[in-house]
């Protein structure tokens, strides 16, 4: 779920924390941990690599 949410273009102007909240994660840490577990990289690393 974290990856699909982050890929959604309408969230491009949000911080990674904002994306997490918009996608239903209650805390920044929960989103970051879920995202890193799925991708092996932080949301910032993913965004930089895939933008």
N, C-alpha and C positions, 0 to 999 in steps of 0.2 A: 504494500500500500504506500509506503513512504516514497518509493521511486516513482510510481505513477503520479503521485501528488506533486512531486518536485518537477517532473517533466512538463506538467501542465503550464502552458505558456501564460495563462492569465495570472500566474503567481510570480512571474519573472521579476517584478518590481518589489516583491516582498523580500525581507531577510529570510534566511533559512528558518529562524525561529518563528517568523510570521507564517511561513508556509506550513510549518508543523501545527500551529494553532488552527489555521484554516482547514487543515486536513483532519482535525479531531484529536491531535496529541495534546495532552494536558500540560506537559512541561517541555522545555527545550531539550533537556537531557534525554527524555524518553524518545523524542523524535531523532535526535542525533544518534543515540545508541541503536535504534532500530535501523536507521539509514546505513550506518557504518557496518552493522552486522550483515546487511543485505548486499552492500556494494564493495565493502573493504576500504572505503574512503569516506572522508567527512563530506557533508553537503557542500562546503566551500570548495573542496578539491574537485568534487563532481561537477559543480557549476562551472568552475574555471576550465576544466577539461572539455566540457560539452557545450560551451557557449559559442 
